[in-house]
Amino acid sequence: MKPITKADIDRLRRKINRVEGGRMEPSPTVPHRSIDADGLPSTVAEARGENNEAMRLPADDSPPRDAPRRYEADKLLDGEVIENAWGKYFLSEKFYPAHKRHGSIEISHLGELPGEWLSGISKGEIPAHDPSRWAFLDTETTGLAGGTGTCAFLVGVGTIEDGGFRVRLFFMRDYDEEAAMLAGLAEFLRWYDVLVTFNGKAYDAPLLETRYRLARKPFPLERMFHLDLLHGARQLWKLRLQNCRLMELESEILGVLREGDLPGELIPYYYFEYLRTRQAFRLVPLFHHNVIDIVSLACLTAVVLPAFASPTDARLRHGADLLGLARWLRRSNQQQPALQLYRRSMDAGLPDSELFAALWESALIEKRLGRHEAKLALLSDLAAVKNPFRHAAYEELAKHYERLEKQLERALEMTEAALRLAASDGLIRRQARLTRRIERLGEKRGAGLFT
């Protein structure tokens, strides 16, 4: 290994000095020279008039260092300054050609998404719109708390175009450019009808609405159909993944691993540093982070929409993902398709806790559909082994044998089995009622033998 020399250290120091504008270069230390109250030198050597040449530092003949260099965004970053009636703001663009891939999704696939797929995930609330009318939006803000003190200093909007996918970044270089930026964003969004966000209904949209109200401007998102992809993503993947944050999904679902990305919690700090120093290189990781967020959002849309548009044909491989989709269908009152996905999820493999839950929920669907033999088979499986639904299965079996098959002894046996697991007033009353009915039937049969 080559040893590090003083020249190497000096070269590295000069490089850091160029990047940080001179702030990383240490200042030379100057010895302290105090003066007493009479204006006389306080050191003994100076008082004696001794020669102190050996103690003096050599004169620094180098020119003074420049102040930290300040580069405005329009001089360092790709983009242009846009001027409108409310002032100026900065606009940057990033284009992804159709042949590029973002993880497992090819960009060209975005333009091929059928507009009718919006209806499935929104339960009919969003009508069909061509993908060219969709706008994928994400904001970077001065804080995560929200409220009137939080600004969206960067708003990214991605759109599907002929030949690829384009991300436009609306950026305010200082607070006095917010009105112009909001006006430019509103003017751009009037060409689009569907807004796609990730947790936008809870965060981005309310925050932007506050900023527009404070600026006394109409809120442009109000007229748009809003699809918050977070809700669909949670239905599909919350059982399998630790969380459903966008970066987690792009890693686990799309296969995208960000390298050198700026953590979200540092974004406000970097913006405030830019405002303080006017060093535009601090904005580069902010812009990159927002662009990747929007491209990942668009590509996840291409995965989520087909799953909800045709659930029974969903290309999902994990049992937990299929179970999440089955539960969404059940809550949407689509019982038969839900039952098919319950079966597929169990065939694909589930952990025991989810397997027993899937069996129980399938039994309830079979009961609702009036298919009592299938329900009986599922309940019998649940009652045969120890699991969280065993008590409820015994109780349902008791109802089945009492009401449908009129097998009172069998119903009493299921009731007593449920009581051994956990007692309840309803089960105690059922046990007493069944016992009385069985006794009366026995009396009637006995009386019939003597007549």
N, C-alpha and C positions, 0 to 999 in steps of 0.2 A: 504494500500500500504506500502511495506517495505521501511523504510528510507534508503537513500544512505549513506554509511559509508566511512570513509577514506580508509579503506581496499578495498572497491569496486573501488574507484577512482584509487588507486595504481595498482590494478589488471588490470583495463582498460588501464592505462598508459603503463604497461608492454606489454600488447597485441599490442597496437599501435606501441610500440617500436620494437617489433619483426617483424611486417608487413612492416614498413617503414625503417627498418634497423637502428633504433636509431635516425632518423632525427626529429622525433616528440617530443623527450624528451627535455623539456626546460633546458637551462643551468642555473646553480645557479648564482645569481647576486653577484658580488664582489665589495665592496665599493672602491671608487676611493681614492687613497692616492697620493697627489701631492708632488713634491720636488721643492724647490726654486732654484735659480741660484747658490747658494753657496753649494748646496747639503744638506741643512738642512731641517728637517721636517717642513711642512708649517702650521701644526695645532698648536694652542696655547698649547693644552694639551701635545703634544709631545715635544714642545720647553721647557716646564716647567719640563719635566721628570715625568709627572704624570703617574700613573698606569692605563693602558687602557685595562686591561684584560676583563672587562665587555663588551667592545665594539668589541672585536675580535670574529670572527666567529669560530665555532668549526671546528676542522680539519676534512677533508673529507677522511676517511679511505677506502672508497669503491674503487674497482679497476676501472681504466679508461674504458669508454665505447668503444666498438669496432666501427670501421668505418662501414658505411652502407654495409650490405651484398650484394654481387653481385652474381647473379645466371645466368649463361649462358643459352641460350635457350635449348641446347641439354641436360642440366642437370635437368631442371625443367619441360619442355614440352614433351609430347609424340611425338616421331619422331626420326630421325636419321640424322647424318651429312653425306652428299653424296659428294664424291670427284671425279672429272673428270680432264681432261687435263688443264682446266682453273682455277682450284682451288676447293674450298669447298662451299657448301651451305647447308641449313637446309630443310629437307622434312618432313612434317607431314601429317597424313592421318586420315580421319574420315569416317566410314562405316555405312550406314543406311540399315538395313536388309529389305527385301521385304515386310514383314508384318507390318512395321511401317507406320504411317500416318503423313503427314505434312499438318495440317489443314484438308481440305476436300478431299485431294488426297492421295491415298495409293501408296507407293513407287513402288509396283509391277506393277502398271498401266503404269509406264514409259517405261518398256521394251516391252509393248504390243502396243505401238504407231506405226502405219503403216508408213513405210518410204515414201510412196507415198504422205503423207499429206504435205510434205515439198513443193511440187509443187504448192499447192493452195495458200498458204500465200506469196510465192515468185513470183507468176504469171509465173510459169514455169521456173524460172532461176535456181532453185536448183533441180537437179534430185533426184530420190528416193535413199535413203541410209538407211540401217538398223540402228536402234537406238544405237546399240553397237559401231557405228562409229561416234557418235555425241560427241562433247566436249563442256561443259558448262563452260564459262570462265568469271572471274571477277577479277579486280585488286584493290589493296589498294595502294595509292600513297602518295608521300611526299607533295602534293599540288594539287589543283583543276585547276590551271591556264594552265597546260600543258606546252609544250615547252621543250627545251633541259635541263632546270634546274630541271625538275620534274622526279622523278624515281618511278617505280613500285617496291616497296620493297617486296610486297607480291602478288603472282599470284595464284589464286585458280582455279582448273580445276575439274569439276565433270563429271563422266562417268557412264554409265549404264552397270552394270555387271550382270552375273548370280547370282541371290540371293539378289540383292539389288543395291544400288547407293553409289559410293565411291567418296569422295572429297579429292584431293591431294593439299596441300599447299606448293608452292615453295617460300622459304623465304630467303632473304639475311640478315645475322646478322650484316653486315656492308657494306659500299659501295664497298670495295674491293672484295666482293663476288658476285657482280652483273653479271660479265661475266660468272662465273660458273653456276649461277642460270638460266641465259638466255639460256645457252647451254643445261642444263638439261631439261628446258621447251621445247625447240625445239626438242630434242631427243624424249621426251614423245609424243608430238603432231603429230609426223610423222605417228603414227598409226591411226590417225583419219582424217576424210574427211570433216565433217560439224562442223562449229563453231557457237555456240549459245551464244549470249550476250544480255545485256540490255543496250541500248545506246552505244554499243561497236563500231559501225561504226563511231560515232562522237568523242568518247573519248578513250576507251581502246585500240582499234586497232592502231590508229595514234600514241598514246603514246608509245606503245610497238615497233612500227616500228621505231620510233625515237631512242629508246634505242638500238635496234639491229643495226641500221645504225651506231650509234656512236661507238658501239663495233665491227664494221666491220664484222658482221655476217649476213648470209642470214635470211630474215624475214620469219618465218615458217607459219604465217597466210596467206601469199600471195597466196598459192596454194589451200587454203581451201574455201569451199562455206560458206558464212557468212550470218547467219540469225540474224538480230537485232530484237528482240521480242518487243522492245519499239514501233515500228511503228504499228504492229498489235494490240498491247494493246491500243494504242491511238484511233485507228479506232473503237474499241469495246466500250471503257469506258470513253472517254473524255467528252461525253455529260452528263454523270451521276456523275462522281467523280470530286472532286475539282482539283486533279492533278493525273498524272499517274506515280508517283514515285514508285519504287519497293516496298518500305515499305507500301505505301498506297494500292497497289494492293494486297499484301499478306494479309493485314488486311481485306479489303473489299471483295475480291474475294475468297481467300483461307481460310479465317477465322483464320489466324495466328496472334497472338498478342505477340510481342516480350516483354520480361520482362528483365530489367536490361541491355538492349543493349546499346552499345556505339554509340553516335551520330556520323554521318559521318564526321562532321566538326572537331571533336576532334581526328580523327585517325592519322593525321600527327603529332599532338602534342604528342600523346602516343608513337609513334615510336621514335621521337626525344628524349623523356625522357628515353626510353630504351637505345638509343645510348649513352646518357650522363651518366646514372647511372648503366647500365648493369644489371638492375633488371628485370629478365625475366618475373616476374609475370605481368608486364605491357603489355605483349604481349597476355595474355589470352583473354581479351575482343576483341582484334583485330582479332585473329584467329576465335573466335566464330562468330563475325560479318560477316566475309567473308564466313564461312561455311553456315550460314543461308541464306545469299544472293544467294549462288549458288543453294541450295536446293529449295528455293522459285522460282528461275528462271526456274529450271527444271519442277517444278509442274505447274507453269503458262503456260509453253509450252504445257503441257497436256490439258490445258483448251483452249488455243488460237488456236492450230492447227486444231482440229476438226471443229471449227466454220468456218474457211476459207476453209477447205477441202470440206465440204458439207454445204454451208450456209443455204439452205432451210430447212435442218434438224437440224440446230443449237439449242442446248438446252439452249437458253437464255430466261430469264423470264421478263426482264425489257424492256419496249418499247424503251427507249433511246439506249440500247445496240443493239437491232434489227435495229434501224434506222441507227446507225453508220455502221453496217455491210451492210445494204442496199446501203448506199452511196458509200462504197468501191466497191460493185458490179457494181453500175452505172458507176463509173469512170473506171472500168475494162471492160466496154462495155458489161456487162452481164445484159441486160435490163430486160428480163423476170424474172429471179430469183430475181433481185433487186425489181421488182414490187411486187412480193409475200412477200418479207420481209417488204416493205413499208406498206402493208396491215396488216401484223402481228404486226408491231410496233404500228399502230394506234389502232388496237384491244386491244393490251396490255395496252394502256394508255400512253399519252404523254402530257406534259405541252402545253399550248396554243401556245407558240412561236414555238415549234418544230412541233406541229400538223399542223399548217398552212404551215410551210415549207415542211412537208411531203406531204400534199395535192398538193402543187404547183409542187414539183419534180415528184410526181406520174403523174400529168397531162402532164408534158413534156415528160415522158416516153411513155404514151399512144399516144401522138401526134407523137412521133418518130416511134412507132409501127403501126401507121395508124389506130388506133382504136378511131375514132373521137367521137363516141357517149359517150364512157367512159370519154374521155377528156372533152367533153362538160359538163357532169355531175359534174366533179371535179371543173371545172372553175366556173360553176354556183354557187356551194357551197361557193367558195372563194369570189365571187362577192357579195354574199348576206349579209355578215357581215363585220364589220370593222376589218381589219388585215393588216399587212405589204405588203401582196401580192394582195390586192384588186385592186390597179391600174393596175398592170401587168395582172391580170385576165380579167379586162374589155378590155384591149388592145388585148389580145388573142381572146376574144369573138368577138370583132369587125372584126378581120381577118377571123375568122371562118365563120361568117355570110356573109361577103363580098365575100370570095373566094370559099367557099364550098357550101353554101346553097343559095347564090345569093339573100339574103334578105337585100337589101340596107338600107331600113328604120330601120331594127333591128341593122344593123351594125352601122348606124349613131347614134342610141340611145346609143349603148355601147361606141362609141367614145366620145360622149358628156358627158357621165357619167365619163369616164376616165379624160376628161378635167376638170371637176369640182373638181377632186381630185388633179391633178397636170398637168399643161400645158407643152407641149413640141412641138417643131417644127414639128416633125413627126405626132403627133396627129392633129395639126392644118391643115397640108396639107391633111391628111386623111379626116378630116371634110369637107374641101373645095371640095375635089374630089368627095366625096359621095354626097354632096349637088348638085353639077353640074350634076352628073349622074342621080340623082333622078329627077331633073328638066327636063333634056332631055327626060327621059322616060315619064314624064308627058306630055311634048309637043307632043311626038310621039303618045301617046294614044289619046290626044285631037285631033290631026290631023286625026287620023283614024276614029274618030266619024263623021267627016264632009265629008268623002269620000264615 
